Amino acid sequence: MPASSIAQTHSSAVIQLLRQSLDRGRWPPGEPLRQEEIAAELGVSRVPVREAFFQLQAEGLVQVVPNKGVYVRSLSADNLQELFRLRMLLESDLLETAVPLHDAASINRLETVQAALDKASAVADWVAGDREFHEALYAPANRPETMAIVRRLRLIVDRFYFARMKPSTRAQGWHEEHHALIRAVRRRDAASACRQLKAHLAATERSALAALAKT
């Protein structure tokens, strides 16, 4: 394998490992990330770690401060409200396009994912299942660029859940709202599905803001 390909492989692996660690709340918001310590822990040079930091900054997970260092990104109430506002706009647009394109197979996929999500008790399993549900909900729209932006917004918000929230925080609400979305999709009722989605995201935002206020 050419040296450049090996370097890219190392960089991709480091990005994935650091993203997982951030997802799982290994470091609290505002925590400095030490390039040398992470490189030593992963058994790589500082180059792929530095590259990973810049990629994670682009994803909104860390903040690179020139001449100071790299820090786990903190979220304020204004940050959370803006993130949910963007999610509501983009995800509603995706869903409106996706609903009439859903078929029996895609609806079965939604129901299967939700059945597993209903049983999730660990935070990691719940967050992964919720991501999978929304991906399946929007998949028929076939809008890869919009989905890439939505995934970035979710990465930031999901890290907040790992740090401060649990599936039990609003378990019954999430259960009912997801099943209401599935019923609207099954009826091919895009208007109802979008109303359900906006209410779902608004309720989730309120829970997130309430959790933030307690810290």
C-alpha positions in Angstrom: 0.0 0.0 0.0 1.4 3.5 -0.9 2.5 5.6 2.0 -0.3 8.2 1.3 -2.9 5.5 1.5 -1.6 4.2 4.8 -1.6 7.7 6.2 -5.3 8.2 5.0 -6.2 4.9 6.7 -4.6 6.0 9.9 -6.4 9.3 9.8 -9.8 7.8 9.1 -9.4 5.3 11.9 -8.4 8.1 14.4 -11.4 10.2 13.3 -13.7 7.3 13.9 -12.3 6.4 17.3 -12.4 10.0 18.5 -15.9 10.5 17.2 -17.1 7.5 19.1 -15.4 8.7 22.2 -17.0 12.1 21.9 -20.4 10.4 21.1 -20.1 8.4 24.3 -19.3 11.4 26.5 -15.7 10.3 27.4 -14.7 14.0 27.7 -17.0 16.6 29.2 -17.8 19.9 27.3 -14.9 22.3 27.5 -12.4 19.6 28.2 -9.0 20.1 26.4 -7.9 17.3 24.1 -4.1 16.7 24.2 -2.7 15.7 20.9 0.3 14.0 22.3 -1.7 11.9 24.8 -4.2 10.8 22.2 -1.5 9.9 19.8 0.3 7.8 22.4 -2.9 6.1 23.5 -3.8 5.1 19.9 -0.2 4.3 18.9 0.0 6.7 16.0 1.9 9.9 15.2 0.5 13.3 16.0 -0.2 13.9 12.3 -3.4 11.8 12.0 -4.6 13.1 15.4 -4.2 16.7 14.2 -6.0 15.9 11.0 -8.8 14.3 13.0 -9.1 17.4 15.1 -9.8 19.5 12.1 -12.3 17.1 10.7 -14.1 16.9 14.0 -14.1 20.7 14.1 -15.8 20.7 10.7 -18.4 18.4 12.2 -19.0 20.8 15.1 -17.8 18.4 17.8 -14.6 20.2 18.9 -13.3 23.7 18.9 -9.8 24.5 17.7 -8.5 27.6 19.3 -5.3 29.0 17.6 -2.3 29.1 20.0 -4.3 27.5 22.8 -5.5 24.0 21.9 -8.4 21.9 21.0 -11.5 21.6 23.3 -14.6 19.6 23.3 -17.4 21.9 22.1 -19.8 23.2 24.7 -23.5 23.9 23.9 -25.4 26.9 25.1 -29.2 27.2 25.1 -28.9 29.4 22.0 -26.8 26.8 20.3 -29.3 24.1 21.0 -32.2 26.2 19.8 -30.5 27.0 16.6 -29.6 23.3 16.0 -33.2 22.2 16.5 -34.4 25.0 14.3 -32.2 23.8 11.5 -33.2 20.2 12.1 -36.9 21.1 11.9 -36.5 23.0 8.6 -34.3 20.4 6.9 -35.9 17.2 8.2 -39.4 18.5 7.5 -38.4 19.1 3.9 -36.9 15.7 3.6 -39.9 14.0 5.1 -42.4 15.9 2.8 -40.4 14.5 -0.2 -40.0 11.0 1.3 -43.6 10.2 2.4 -45.2 9.6 -1.1 -42.1 7.6 -2.1 -42.3 5.1 0.8 -43.4 1.6 -0.2 -44.2 -1.6 1.7 -40.5 -2.5 2.1 -39.4 0.9 3.5 -42.4 1.0 5.9 -41.5 -2.5 7.1 -38.0 -1.3 7.7 -39.3 1.7 9.8 -41.4 -0.6 11.9 -38.5 -3.1 12.4 -36.1 -0.3 13.5 -38.8 1.1 15.9 -39.5 -2.3 17.4 -35.9 -2.6 18.4 -35.8 1.0 19.6 -38.8 0.4 21.8 -36.7 -2.2 23.7 -33.5 -0.1 24.0 -32.4 0.6 27.5 -28.7 1.7 27.1 -28.1 5.3 25.9 -25.8 4.2 23.1 -28.4 1.7 21.8 -31.1 4.3 22.0 -29.2 7.0 20.2 -28.0 4.6 17.5 -31.6 3.3 17.0 -33.1 6.8 16.9 -30.5 7.8 14.2 -31.4 4.6 12.2 -35.2 5.4 12.5 -34.8 8.9 11.2 -32.5 7.8 8.4 -35.1 5.2 7.3 -37.8 7.8 7.6 -36.1 10.1 5.1 -34.3 7.6 2.9 -36.9 7.5 0.1 -36.3 11.2 -0.6 -32.8 10.3 -2.0 -31.4 13.7 -1.0 -27.7 12.8 0.0 -26.5 16.4 0.4 -29.4 17.4 2.8 -28.9 14.1 4.7 -25.2 14.9 5.2 -26.1 18.2 6.8 -28.7 16.6 9.0 -26.2 13.9 10.1 -23.8 16.7 11.2 -26.5 18.4 13.2 -27.5 15.1 14.8 -23.9 14.3 15.8 -23.7 17.5 17.8 -27.1 17.0 19.5 -26.6 13.3 20.1 -23.4 14.0 22.1 -25.5 16.2 24.3 -27.8 13.2 25.0 -25.0 11.0 26.0 -23.8 13.6 28.5 -27.1 14.7 30.1 -30.1 12.6 29.0 -31.3 9.0 29.0 -33.9 7.1 26.9 -36.2 7.2 30.0 -36.2 11.0 30.0 -39.1 11.0 27.5 -39.5 7.4 26.7 -43.3 7.3 26.3 -43.3 10.5 24.3 -40.7 9.3 21.9 -42.5 6.0 21.5 -45.9 7.6 20.8 -44.4 10.2 18.4 -42.4 7.7 16.4 -45.4 5.4 16.0 -47.6 8.4 15.0 -45.0 9.2 12.3 -45.1 5.6 11.0 -49.0 5.7 10.9 -48.8 9.0 8.9 -46.3 7.5 6.5 -48.4 4.4 6.1 -51.4 6.6 5.1 -49.1 8.6 2.7 -50.2 11.7 4.6 -47.2 14.0 4.2 -48.9 17.0 5.9 -49.7 15.0 9.0 -46.3 13.4 9.0 -44.6 16.8 8.9 -46.8 18.1 11.8 -45.9 15.1 13.8 -42.2 15.5 13.1 -42.2 19.2 14.1 -44.0 18.4 17.3 -41.6 15.6 18.0 -38.5 17.7 17.5 -40.1 20.6 19.5 -40.8 18.3 22.5 -37.3 16.9 22.3 -35.8 20.4 22.2 -37.8 21.3 25.4 -36.4 18.3 27.2 -32.8 19.1 26.0 -33.2 22.7 27.2 -34.5 21.6 30.5 -31.6 19.2 31.0 -29.2 22.0 30.1 -30.7 24.4 32.6 -29.9 21.9 35.4 -26.2 22.0 34.8 
